[in-house]
């Protein structure tokens, strides 16, 4: 199996602007940032995405994400951050190695080149459907 671009970065075959590294996690600046400070956080152990991520890898990422998000917020004085993670091509995943985007967000969009729009249009679900939906998910856990 051919290495992903992220595995090549972890192995030092492709340079990166490393922000953080430990035994399990690697973090670096996105070279096509949405805003200044846009940072990626990836596990060193390959997982295609969240669907095949083992609990230990998830815990290692979870331990580091808040630390890096806080560093990004402090470094850039942003008003908030989005943390994005896409799974499979249809959901926007283009590199098939689990990764999280930490994207600084700003009130003053013009000064900080914050052109990202995240829309979350709510859907109408009938109260009678919630139990069916809940059960369909819970029964698979």
MODELLER restraints for C-alpha pairs under 7 A, 6 or more apart:
rsr = mdl.restraints
at = mdl.atoms
rsr.add(forms.Gaussian(group=physical.xy_distance, feature=features.Distance(at['CA:4:A'], at['CA:97:A']), mean=6.86, stdev=0.5))
rsr.add(forms.Gaussian(group=physical.xy_distance, feature=features.Distance(at['CA:6:A'], at['CA:97:A']), mean=6.87, stdev=0.5))
rsr.add(forms.Gaussian(group=physical.xy_distance, feature=features.Distance(at['CA:8:A'], at['CA:14:A']), mean=5.67, stdev=0.5))
rsr.add(forms.Gaussian(group=physical.xy_distance, feature=features.Distance(at['CA:9:A'], at['CA:15:A']), mean=6.16, stdev=0.5))
rsr.add(forms.Gaussian(group=physical.xy_distance, feature=features.Distance(at['CA:9:A'], at['CA:16:A']), mean=6.47, stdev=0.5))
rsr.add(forms.Gaussian(group=physical.xy_distance, feature=features.Distance(at['CA:10:A'], at['CA:26:A']), mean=6.99, stdev=0.5))
rsr.add(forms.Gaussian(group=physical.xy_distance, feature=features.Distance(at['CA:10:A'], at['CA:44:A']), mean=6.81, stdev=0.5))
rsr.add(forms.Gaussian(group=physical.xy_distance, feature=features.Distance(at['CA:16:A'], at['CA:28:A']), mean=6.36, stdev=0.5))
rsr.add(forms.Gaussian(group=physical.xy_distance, feature=features.Distance(at['CA:17:A'], at['CA:28:A']), mean=5.25, stdev=0.5))
rsr.add(forms.Gaussian(group=physical.xy_distance, feature=features.Distance(at['CA:17:A'], at['CA:29:A']), mean=5.48, stdev=0.5))
rsr.add(forms.Gaussian(group=physical.xy_distance, feature=features.Distance(at['CA:18:A'], at['CA:27:A']), mean=5.95, stdev=0.5))
rsr.add(forms.Gaussian(group=physical.xy_distance, feature=features.Distance(at['CA:18:A'], at['CA:28:A']), mean=4.21, stdev=0.5))
rsr.add(forms.Gaussian(group=physical.xy_distance, feature=features.Distance(at['CA:18:A'], at['CA:29:A']), mean=6.68, stdev=0.5))
rsr.add(forms.Gaussian(group=physical.xy_distance, feature=features.Distance(at['CA:19:A'], at['CA:27:A']), mean=5.40, stdev=0.5))
rsr.add(forms.Gaussian(group=physical.xy_distance, feature=features.Distance(at['CA:19:A'], at['CA:28:A']), mean=4.89, stdev=0.5))
rsr.add(forms.Gaussian(group=physical.xy_distance, feature=features.Distance(at['CA:19:A'], at['CA:29:A']), mean=6.94, stdev=0.5))
rsr.add(forms.Gaussian(group=physical.xy_distance, feature=features.Distance(at['CA:20:A'], at['CA:26:A']), mean=5.90, stdev=0.5))
rsr.add(forms.Gaussian(group=physical.xy_distance, feature=features.Distance(at['CA:20:A'], at['CA:27:A']), mean=4.96, stdev=0.5))
rsr.add(forms.Gaussian(group=physical.xy_distance, feature=features.Distance(at['CA:20:A'], at['CA:28:A']), mean=6.85, stdev=0.5))
rsr.add(forms.Gaussian(group=physical.xy_distance, feature=features.Distance(at['CA:21:A'], at['CA:27:A']), mean=6.24, stdev=0.5))
rsr.add(forms.Gaussian(group=physical.xy_distance, feature=features.Distance(at['CA:24:A'], at['CA:43:A']), mean=5.89, stdev=0.5))
rsr.add(forms.Gaussian(group=physical.xy_distance, feature=features.Distance(at['CA:24:A'], at['CA:44:A']), mean=5.32, stdev=0.5))
rsr.add(forms.Gaussian(group=physical.xy_distance, feature=features.Distance(at['CA:24:A'], at['CA:45:A']), mean=6.98, stdev=0.5))
rsr.add(forms.Gaussian(group=physical.xy_distance, feature=features.Distance(at['CA:24:A'], at['CA:60:A']), mean=6.52, stdev=0.5))
rsr.add(forms.Gaussian(group=physical.xy_distance, feature=features.Distance(at['CA:25:A'], at['CA:42:A']), mean=5.82, stdev=0.5))
rsr.add(forms.Gaussian(group=physical.xy_distance, feature=features.Distance(at['CA:25:A'], at['CA:43:A']), mean=4.50, stdev=0.5))
rsr.add(forms.Gaussian(group=physical.xy_distance, feature=features.Distance(at['CA:25:A'], at['CA:44:A']), mean=5.34, stdev=0.5))
rsr.add(forms.Gaussian(group=physical.xy_distance, feature=features.Distance(at['CA:25:A'], at['CA:60:A']), mean=6.95, stdev=0.5))
rsr.add(forms.Gaussian(group=physical.xy_distance, feature=features.Distance(at['CA:25:A'], at['CA:61:A']), mean=6.61, stdev=0.5))
rsr.add(forms.Gaussian(group=physical.xy_distance, feature=features.Distance(at['CA:26:A'], at['CA:41:A']), mean=6.01, stdev=0.5))
rsr.add(forms.Gaussian(group=physical.xy_distance, feature=features.Distance(at['CA:26:A'], at['CA:42:A']), mean=5.43, stdev=0.5))
rsr.add(forms.Gaussian(group=physical.xy_distance, feature=features.Distance(at['CA:26:A'], at['CA:43:A']), mean=6.20, stdev=0.5))
rsr.add(forms.Gaussian(group=physical.xy_distance, feature=features.Distance(at['CA:26:A'], at['CA:44:A']), mean=6.35, stdev=0.5))
rsr.add(forms.Gaussian(group=physical.xy_distance, feature=features.Distance(at['CA:27:A'], at['CA:39:A']), mean=6.93, stdev=0.5))
rsr.add(forms.Gaussian(group=physical.xy_distance, feature=features.Distance(at['CA:27:A'], at['CA:40:A']), mean=5.46, stdev=0.5))
rsr.add(forms.Gaussian(group=physical.xy_distance, feature=features.Distance(at['CA:27:A'], at['CA:41:A']), mean=4.35, stdev=0.5))
rsr.add(forms.Gaussian(group=physical.xy_distance, feature=features.Distance(at['CA:27:A'], at['CA:42:A']), mean=6.15, stdev=0.5))
rsr.add(forms.Gaussian(group=physical.xy_distance, feature=features.Distance(at['CA:28:A'], at['CA:39:A']), mean=5.66, stdev=0.5))
rsr.add(forms.Gaussian(group=physical.xy_distance, feature=features.Distance(at['CA:28:A'], at['CA:40:A']), mean=5.42, stdev=0.5))
rsr.add(forms.Gaussian(group=physical.xy_distance, feature=features.Distance(at['CA:28:A'], at['CA:41:A']), mean=6.79, stdev=0.5))
rsr.add(forms.Gaussian(group=physical.xy_distance, feature=features.Distance(at['CA:29:A'], at['CA:37:A']), mean=6.87, stdev=0.5))
rsr.add(forms.Gaussian(group=physical.xy_distance, feature=features.Distance(at['CA:29:A'], at['CA:38:A']), mean=6.03, stdev=0.5))
rsr.add(forms.Gaussian(group=physical.xy_distance, feature=features.Distance(at['CA:29:A'], at['CA:39:A']), mean=4.37, stdev=0.5))
rsr.add(forms.Gaussian(group=physical.xy_distance, feature=features.Distance(at['CA:29:A'], at['CA:40:A']), mean=6.00, stdev=0.5))
rsr.add(forms.Gaussian(group=physical.xy_distance, feature=features.Distance(at['CA:30:A'], at['CA:38:A']), mean=5.77, stdev=0.5))
rsr.add(forms.Gaussian(group=physical.xy_distance, feature=features.Distance(at['CA:30:A'], at['CA:39:A']), mean=5.39, stdev=0.5))
rsr.add(forms.Gaussian(group=physical.xy_distance, feature=features.Distance(at['CA:30:A'], at['CA:40:A']), mean=6.02, stdev=0.5))
rsr.add(forms.Gaussian(group=physical.xy_distance, feature=features.Distance(at['CA:34:A'], at['CA:103:A']), mean=6.91, stdev=0.5))
rsr.add(forms.Gaussian(group=physical.xy_distance, feature=features.Distance(at['CA:34:A'], at['CA:114:A']), mean=6.93, stdev=0.5))
rsr.add(forms.Gaussian(group=physical.xy_distance, feature=features.Distance(at['CA:35:A'], at['CA:103:A']), mean=6.59, stdev=0.5))
rsr.add(forms.Gaussian(group=physical.xy_distance, feature=features.Distance(at['CA:35:A'], at['CA:104:A']), mean=6.28, stdev=0.5))
rsr.add(forms.Gaussian(group=physical.xy_distance, feature=features.Distance(at['CA:35:A'], at['CA:112:A']), mean=6.93, stdev=0.5))
rsr.add(forms.Gaussian(group=physical.xy_distance, feature=features.Distance(at['CA:35:A'], at['CA:113:A']), mean=6.13, stdev=0.5))
rsr.add(forms.Gaussian(group=physical.xy_distance, feature=features.Distance(at['CA:35:A'], at['CA:114:A']), mean=5.72, stdev=0.5))
rsr.add(forms.Gaussian(group=physical.xy_distance, feature=features.Distance(at['CA:37:A'], at['CA:72:A']), mean=6.34, stdev=0.5))
rsr.add(forms.Gaussian(group=physical.xy_distance, feature=features.Distance(at['CA:37:A'], at['CA:76:A']), mean=6.99, stdev=0.5))
rsr.add(forms.Gaussian(group=physical.xy_distance, feature=features.Distance(at['CA:37:A'], at['CA:104:A']), mean=6.41, stdev=0.5))
rsr.add(forms.Gaussian(group=physical.xy_distance, feature=features.Distance(at['CA:38:A'], at['CA:101:A']), mean=6.94, stdev=0.5))
rsr.add(forms.Gaussian(group=physical.xy_distance, feature=features.Distance(at['CA:38:A'], at['CA:102:A']), mean=5.68, stdev=0.5))
rsr.add(forms.Gaussian(group=physical.xy_distance, feature=features.Distance(at['CA:38:A'], at['CA:103:A']), mean=4.64, stdev=0.5))
rsr.add(forms.Gaussian(group=physical.xy_distance, feature=features.Distance(at['CA:38:A'], at['CA:104:A']), mean=6.27, stdev=0.5))
rsr.add(forms.Gaussian(group=physical.xy_distance, feature=features.Distance(at['CA:39:A'], at['CA:101:A']), mean=5.85, stdev=0.5))
rsr.add(forms.Gaussian(group=physical.xy_distance, feature=features.Distance(at['CA:39:A'], at['CA:102:A']), mean=5.14, stdev=0.5))
rsr.add(forms.Gaussian(group=physical.xy_distance, feature=features.Distance(at['CA:39:A'], at['CA:103:A']), mean=6.67, stdev=0.5))
rsr.add(forms.Gaussian(group=physical.xy_distance, feature=features.Distance(at['CA:40:A'], at['CA:99:A']), mean=6.57, stdev=0.5))
rsr.add(forms.Gaussian(group=physical.xy_distance, feature=features.Distance(at['CA:40:A'], at['CA:100:A']), mean=5.55, stdev=0.5))
rsr.add(forms.Gaussian(group=physical.xy_distance, feature=features.Distance(at['CA:40:A'], at['CA:101:A']), mean=4.73, stdev=0.5))
rsr.add(forms.Gaussian(group=physical.xy_distance, feature=features.Distance(at['CA:40:A'], at['CA:102:A']), mean=6.22, stdev=0.5))
rsr.add(forms.Gaussian(group=physical.xy_distance, feature=features.Distance(at['CA:41:A'], at['CA:99:A']), mean=5.67, stdev=0.5))
rsr.add(forms.Gaussian(group=physical.xy_distance, feature=features.Distance(at['CA:41:A'], at['CA:100:A']), mean=5.13, stdev=0.5))
rsr.add(forms.Gaussian(group=physical.xy_distance, feature=features.Distance(at['CA:41:A'], at['CA:101:A']), mean=6.60, stdev=0.5))
rsr.add(forms.Gaussian(group=physical.xy_distance, feature=features.Distance(at['CA:42:A'], at['CA:98:A']), mean=6.20, stdev=0.5))
rsr.add(forms.Gaussian(group=physical.xy_distance, feature=features.Distance(at['CA:42:A'], at['CA:99:A']), mean=4.60, stdev=0.5))
rsr.add(forms.Gaussian(group=physical.xy_distance, feature=features.Distance(at['CA:42:A'], at['CA:100:A']), mean=6.50, stdev=0.5))
rsr.add(forms.Gaussian(group=physical.xy_distance, feature=features.Distance(at['CA:43:A'], at['CA:57:A']), mean=6.68, stdev=0.5))
rsr.add(forms.Gaussian(group=physical.xy_distance, feature=features.Distance(at['CA:43:A'], at['CA:61:A']), mean=6.52, stdev=0.5))
rsr.add(forms.Gaussian(group=physical.xy_distance, feature=features.Distance(at['CA:43:A'], at['CA:98:A']), mean=6.98, stdev=0.5))
rsr.add(forms.Gaussian(group=physical.xy_distance, feature=features.Distance(at['CA:46:A'], at['CA:97:A']), mean=6.19, stdev=0.5))
rsr.add(forms.Gaussian(group=physical.xy_distance, feature=features.Distance(at['CA:47:A'], at['CA:53:A']), mean=5.33, stdev=0.5))
rsr.add(forms.Gaussian(group=physical.xy_distance, feature=features.Distance(at['CA:47:A'], at['CA:97:A']), mean=5.60, stdev=0.5))
rsr.add(forms.Gaussian(group=physical.xy_distance, feature=features.Distance(at['CA:47:A'], at['CA:98:A']), mean=5.53, stdev=0.5))
rsr.add(forms.Gaussian(group=physical.xy_distance, feature=features.Distance(at['CA:48:A'], at['CA:96:A']), mean=4.97, stdev=0.5))
rsr.add(forms.Gaussian(group=physical.xy_distance, feature=features.Distance(at['CA:48:A'], at['CA:97:A']), mean=4.52, stdev=0.5))
rsr.add(forms.Gaussian(group=physical.xy_distance, feature=features.Distance(at['CA:48:A'], at['CA:98:A']), mean=5.51, stdev=0.5))
rsr.add(forms.Gaussian(group=physical.xy_distance, feature=features.Distance(at['CA:49:A'], at['CA:87:A']), mean=5.65, stdev=0.5))
rsr.add(forms.Gaussian(group=physical.xy_distance, feature=features.Distance(at['CA:49:A'], at['CA:96:A']), mean=6.55, stdev=0.5))
rsr.add(forms.Gaussian(group=physical.xy_distance, feature=features.Distance(at['CA:49:A'], at['CA:97:A']), mean=5.89, stdev=0.5))
rsr.add(forms.Gaussian(group=physical.xy_distance, feature=features.Distance(at['CA:49:A'], at['CA:98:A']), mean=4.25, stdev=0.5))
rsr.add(forms.Gaussian(group=physical.xy_distance, feature=features.Distance(at['CA:50:A'], at['CA:87:A']), mean=6.59, stdev=0.5))
rsr.add(forms.Gaussian(group=physical.xy_distance, feature=features.Distance(at['CA:50:A'], at['CA:98:A']), mean=6.46, stdev=0.5))
rsr.add(forms.Gaussian(group=physical.xy_distance, feature=features.Distance(at['CA:69:A'], at['CA:102:A']), mean=6.44, stdev=0.5))
rsr.add(forms.Gaussian(group=physical.xy_distance, feature=features.Distance(at['CA:73:A'], at['CA:80:A']), mean=6.97, stdev=0.5))
rsr.add(forms.Gaussian(group=physical.xy_distance, feature=features.Distance(at['CA:73:A'], at['CA:104:A']), mean=6.82, stdev=0.5))
rsr.add(forms.Gaussian(group=physical.xy_distance, feature=features.Distance(at['CA:78:A'], at['CA:104:A']), mean=5.76, stdev=0.5))
rsr.add(forms.Gaussian(group=physical.xy_distance, feature=features.Distance(at['CA:78:A'], at['CA:105:A']), mean=5.68, stdev=0.5))
rsr.add(forms.Gaussian(group=physical.xy_distance, feature=features.Distance(at['CA:78:A'], at['CA:106:A']), mean=5.33, stdev=0.5))
rsr.add(forms.Gaussian(group=physical.xy_distance, feature=features.Distance(at['CA:79:A'], at['CA:105:A']), mean=5.84, stdev=0.5))
rsr.add(forms.Gaussian(group=physical.xy_distance, feature=features.Distance(at['CA:79:A'], at['CA:106:A']), mean=5.06, stdev=0.5))
rsr.add(forms.Gaussian(group=physical.xy_distance, feature=features.Distance(at['CA:79:A'], at['CA:107:A']), mean=6.40, stdev=0.5))
rsr.add(forms.Gaussian(group=physical.xy_distance, feature=features.Distance(at['CA:80:A'], at['CA:104:A']), mean=6.07, stdev=0.5))
rsr.add(forms.Gaussian(group=physical.xy_distance, feature=features.Distance(at['CA:80:A'], at['CA:105:A']), mean=5.15, stdev=0.5))
rsr.add(forms.Gaussian(group=physical.xy_distance, feature=features.Distance(at['CA:80:A'], at['CA:106:A']), mean=6.79, stdev=0.5))
rsr.add(forms.Gaussian(group=physical.xy_distance, feature=features.Distance(at['CA:81:A'], at['CA:102:A']), mean=6.44, stdev=0.5))
rsr.add(forms.Gaussian(group=physical.xy_distance, feature=features.Distance(at['CA:81:A'], at['CA:103:A']), mean=5.29, stdev=0.5))
rsr.add(forms.Gaussian(group=physical.xy_distance, feature=features.Distance(at['CA:81:A'], at['CA:104:A']), mean=4.42, stdev=0.5))
rsr.add(forms.Gaussian(group=physical.xy_distance, feature=features.Distance(at['CA:81:A'], at['CA:105:A']), mean=5.22, stdev=0.5))
rsr.add(forms.Gaussian(group=physical.xy_distance, feature=features.Distance(at['CA:82:A'], at['CA:102:A']), mean=5.88, stdev=0.5))
rsr.add(forms.Gaussian(group=physical.xy_distance, feature=features.Distance(at['CA:82:A'], at['CA:103:A']), mean=5.14, stdev=0.5))
rsr.add(forms.Gaussian(group=physical.xy_distance, feature=features.Distance(at['CA:82:A'], at['CA:104:A']), mean=6.62, stdev=0.5))
rsr.add(forms.Gaussian(group=physical.xy_distance, feature=features.Distance(at['CA:83:A'], at['CA:100:A']), mean=6.55, stdev=0.5))
rsr.add(forms.Gaussian(group=physical.xy_distance, feature=features.Distance(at['CA:83:A'], at['CA:101:A']), mean=5.40, stdev=0.5))
rsr.add(forms.Gaussian(group=physical.xy_distance, feature=features.Distance(at['CA:83:A'], at['CA:102:A']), mean=4.67, stdev=0.5))
rsr.add(forms.Gaussian(group=physical.xy_distance, feature=features.Distance(at['CA:83:A'], at['CA:103:A']), mean=6.32, stdev=0.5))
rsr.add(forms.Gaussian(group=physical.xy_distance, feature=features.Distance(at['CA:84:A'], at['CA:100:A']), mean=5.67, stdev=0.5))
rsr.add(forms.Gaussian(group=physical.xy_distance, feature=features.Distance(at['CA:84:A'], at['CA:101:A']), mean=4.99, stdev=0.5))
rsr.add(forms.Gaussian(group=physical.xy_distance, feature=features.Distance(at['CA:84:A'], at['CA:102:A']), mean=6.71, stdev=0.5))
rsr.add(forms.Gaussian(group=physical.xy_distance, feature=features.Distance(at['CA:85:A'], at['CA:99:A']), mean=6.34, stdev=0.5))
rsr.add(forms.Gaussian(group=physical.xy_distance, feature=features.Distance(at['CA:85:A'], at['CA:100:A']), mean=4.86, stdev=0.5))
rsr.add(forms.Gaussian(group=physical.xy_distance, feature=features.Distance(at['CA:85:A'], at['CA:101:A']), mean=6.42, stdev=0.5))
rsr.add(forms.Gaussian(group=physical.xy_distance, feature=features.Distance(at['CA:86:A'], at['CA:92:A']), mean=5.72, stdev=0.5))
rsr.add(forms.Gaussian(group=physical.xy_distance, feature=features.Distance(at['CA:86:A'], at['CA:93:A']), mean=4.95, stdev=0.5))
rsr.add(forms.Gaussian(group=physical.xy_distance, feature=features.Distance(at['CA:87:A'], at['CA:93:A']), mean=5.48, stdev=0.5))
rsr.add(forms.Gaussian(group=physical.xy_distance, feature=features.Distance(at['CA:105:A'], at['CA:114:A']), mean=6.57, stdev=0.5))
rsr.add(forms.Gaussian(group=physical.xy_distance, feature=features.Distance(at['CA:106:A'], at['CA:112:A']), mean=6.75, stdev=0.5))
rsr.add(forms.Gaussian(group=physical.xy_distance, feature=features.Distance(at['CA:106:A'], at['CA:114:A']), mean=6.53, stdev=0.5))
rsr.add(forms.Gaussian(group=physical.xy_distance, feature=features.Distance(at['CA:109:A'], at['CA:115:A']), mean=6.72, stdev=0.5))
